Amino acid sequence: VQLQASGGGLVQAGDSLRLSCAASGGTFSSYYMGWFRQAPGKEREFVASISRTGSSYHTDSVKGRFTISRDNAKNTVYLQMNSLKPEDTAVYYCAGKTKVYGEYGYWGQGTQVTVSS
């Protein structure tokens, strides 16, 4: 499967953004999907994941602010980001895997999110 992330941009603290990740070339509904981010000078970190059936998990730092969702009819996974903070500034990547306990083997190209204070 090929993944194409979009929706990043430059916003102010407190603003919202919705990232999208469009999948092609595979059976999207069979993939577990996730969002990761990498800030300058830091390692890539997990943000959120969603199962085939829509069960989701969010890392503590974004709980209550970010929401992952998916639309299998549109082959797309989303990350709704509200109440953005400067520390959310990073390149955001979507990823997919076929096994719940497996590694993410499919990655999008990343989309930049910059939050100014």
LINTAKA-V371448 format. One record per pair of residues at least 24 apart in sequence whose ideal C-beta (glycine too) atoms are under 10 Angstrom apart, sorted by the first residue. I is the first residue (numbers start at 0). J is the second residue. D is the distance in Angstrom with one decimal. If there is no record, write none. Layout:
[[I/J/D] [I/J/D]]
This chain:
[[0/24/5.2] [0/25/3.1] [0/26/8.0] [0/27/7.0] [0/29/9.2] [0/30/6.4] [0/32/9.9] [0/74/8.9] [0/95/5.8] [0/97/9.1] [0/104/9.3] [0/105/5.2] [1/25/7.9] [1/95/9.8] [1/105/7.8] [1/106/9.9] [1/107/8.3] [1/108/9.7] [2/27/9.7] [2/30/9.4] [2/32/8.7] [2/74/9.9] [2/76/8.6] [2/92/8.6] [2/93/5.3] [2/94/7.2] [2/95/6.3] [2/105/5.9] [2/106/6.5] [2/107/3.6] [2/108/7.9] [3/75/9.6] [3/93/8.5] [3/107/5.9] [3/108/7.0] [3/110/9.3] [4/34/8.7] [4/76/9.3] [4/78/9.1] [4/90/9.3] [4/91/6.7] [4/92/6.6] [4/93/4.9] [4/94/9.6] [4/106/9.2] [4/107/4.0] [4/108/6.3] [4/109/6.2] [4/110/4.5] [4/111/10.0] [5/75/9.9] [5/93/9.7] [5/107/8.9] [5/108/9.5] [5/110/5.8] [6/77/8.3] [6/78/8.1] [6/79/9.9] [6/80/9.2] [6/91/8.6] [6/110/6.1] [6/112/8.5] [7/80/9.9] [7/89/9.4] [7/90/7.9] [7/91/6.4] [7/109/8.3] [7/110/3.5] [7/111/4.7] [7/112/4.6] [7/113/7.9] [8/110/8.5] [8/111/7.7] [8/112/7.0] [8/113/7.4] [8/114/9.7] [9/88/9.5] [9/111/8.4] [9/112/8.4] [9/113/4.6] [9/114/8.0] [9/115/6.8] [10/80/9.0] [10/83/5.9] [10/87/9.4] [10/88/9.8] [10/112/7.7] [10/113/7.4] [10/114/5.7] [10/115/7.3] [11/83/8.0] [11/85/9.5] [11/113/10.0] [11/114/7.1] [11/115/5.4] [11/116/7.9] [12/82/8.4] [12/83/6.3] [12/84/5.9] [12/85/6.0] [12/86/9.7] [12/87/9.0] [12/114/5.8] [12/115/6.8] [12/116/5.3] [13/81/8.8] [13/82/6.1] [13/83/6.7] [13/84/8.3] [13/114/8.9] [13/116/9.8] [14/80/8.8] [14/81/8.4] [14/82/8.4] [14/83/5.4] [14/114/7.4] [14/115/9.3] [15/64/9.3] [15/65/10.0] [15/79/7.3] [15/80/6.2] [15/81/4.7] [15/82/7.6] [15/83/6.8] [16/65/9.8] [16/78/8.4] [16/79/8.1] [16/80/4.9] [16/81/8.6] [16/83/6.7] [16/87/9.2] [16/91/9.3] [16/110/9.5] [16/112/6.3] [16/114/8.8] [17/66/9.4] [17/68/9.6] [17/77/5.9] [17/78/7.0] [17/79/5.1] [17/80/7.0] [17/81/9.4] [18/46/9.8] [18/65/9.4] [18/67/9.5] [18/76/8.8] [18/77/6.6] [18/78/4.2] [18/79/8.1] [18/80/7.0] [18/91/5.7] [18/92/9.8] [18/93/7.6] [18/107/9.8] [18/110/6.1] [18/112/7.5] [19/70/9.6] [19/73/9.1] [19/75/5.7] [19/76/7.6] [19/77/5.6] [19/78/8.1] [19/93/8.6] [19/110/8.8] [20/67/10.0] [20/69/9.1] [20/74/9.4] [20/75/6.5] [20/76/4.7] [20/77/7.5] [20/78/7.9] [20/91/9.1] [20/92/8.7] [20/93/3.3] [20/94/8.6] [20/95/8.6] [20/107/5.5] [20/110/8.7] [21/73/7.8] [21/74/6.2] [21/75/5.2] [21/76/8.6] [21/93/9.0] [21/107/8.7] [22/69/9.6] [22/71/9.7] [22/73/9.3] [22/74/4.6] [22/75/7.0] [22/76/7.5] [22/93/8.5] [22/95/6.9] [22/105/8.3] [22/107/8.8] [23/74/6.8] [24/74/9.6] [24/105/9.6] [25/74/8.7] [25/95/8.0] [25/97/8.9] [25/105/7.9] [26/71/9.4] [26/74/9.2] [26/97/9.4] [27/51/9.4] [27/69/8.1] [27/70/9.2] [27/71/5.9] [27/72/9.3] [27/73/8.6] [27/74/4.1] [27/75/7.9] [27/76/8.3] [27/95/8.2] [28/52/9.2] [28/69/8.6] [28/71/4.2] [28/72/9.0] [28/74/8.4] [29/71/9.4] [29/95/9.4] [29/97/6.5] [30/69/9.2] [30/71/9.6] [30/74/9.7] [30/76/8.8] [30/94/9.4] [30/95/4.2] [30/96/6.6] [30/97/6.1] [30/98/9.8] [30/103/9.6] [30/104/9.8] [30/105/7.4] [31/69/10.0] [31/94/9.1] [31/95/6.8] [31/96/5.1] [31/97/7.3] [31/98/7.6] [31/99/5.9] [31/100/9.6] [31/101/8.2] [31/103/8.3] [32/67/7.7] [32/68/9.8] [32/69/6.1] [32/75/9.5] [32/76/4.4] [32/77/9.8] [32/78/9.9] [32/93/6.6] [32/94/7.1] [32/95/5.2] [32/96/8.1] [32/103/8.8] [32/105/9.2] [33/67/7.9] [33/76/8.4] [33/78/9.7] [33/92/8.7] [33/93/7.1] [33/94/4.9] [33/95/7.5] [33/96/7.7] [33/103/6.0] [33/106/9.8] [34/58/9.7] [34/61/9.2] [34/65/8.1] [34/67/6.2] [34/76/7.6] [34/77/9.1] [34/78/4.8] [34/80/9.5] [34/91/6.1] [34/92/7.1] [34/93/5.7] [34/94/7.5] [34/107/9.5] [35/89/9.0] [35/90/9.2] [35/91/7.3] [35/92/4.8] [35/93/7.9] [35/94/6.1] [35/103/7.9] [35/106/8.4] [35/107/9.8] [35/109/9.2] [36/61/9.3] [36/78/9.5] [36/87/7.7] [36/88/8.9] [36/89/3.8] [36/90/6.6] [36/91/4.8] [36/92/7.0] [36/109/8.9] [36/110/9.9] [36/112/7.7] [37/89/5.6] [37/90/5.2] [37/91/8.3] [37/92/7.2] [37/109/7.9] [38/86/7.8] [38/87/8.7] [38/88/6.2] [38/89/4.2] [38/90/8.0] [38/112/9.9] [39/88/8.0] [39/89/7.9] [39/90/8.8] [41/89/7.9] [43/89/8.8] [43/90/8.7] [43/92/7.2] [43/94/9.8] [43/106/10.0] [43/109/9.8] [44/89/8.3] [45/94/9.4] [45/103/9.4] [46/78/7.1] [46/80/9.2] [46/87/9.3] [46/89/8.9] [46/91/7.3] [46/92/9.0] [46/93/9.8] [47/76/9.5] [47/78/6.5] [47/80/10.0] [48/76/9.7] [48/94/8.9] [48/96/9.2] [48/99/9.6] [48/103/9.0] [49/76/6.5] [49/77/9.3] [49/78/9.7] [50/99/7.1] [51/97/9.7] [51/99/8.7] [60/84/9.1] [60/86/8.0] [60/87/8.6] [61/87/7.7] [67/93/9.7] [76/107/9.7] [78/110/9.8] [78/112/9.5] [80/112/7.4] [80/114/9.1] [83/112/7.6] [83/113/9.6] [83/114/4.6] [83/115/9.6] [84/114/6.1] [84/116/8.5] [85/113/8.9] [85/114/5.0] [85/115/6.9] [85/116/4.8] [86/114/7.9] [86/116/9.8] [87/112/6.4] [87/113/9.1] [87/114/5.2] [88/112/6.3] [88/113/5.1] [88/114/5.1] [88/115/8.5] [88/116/9.9] [89/113/8.7] [89/114/9.3]]
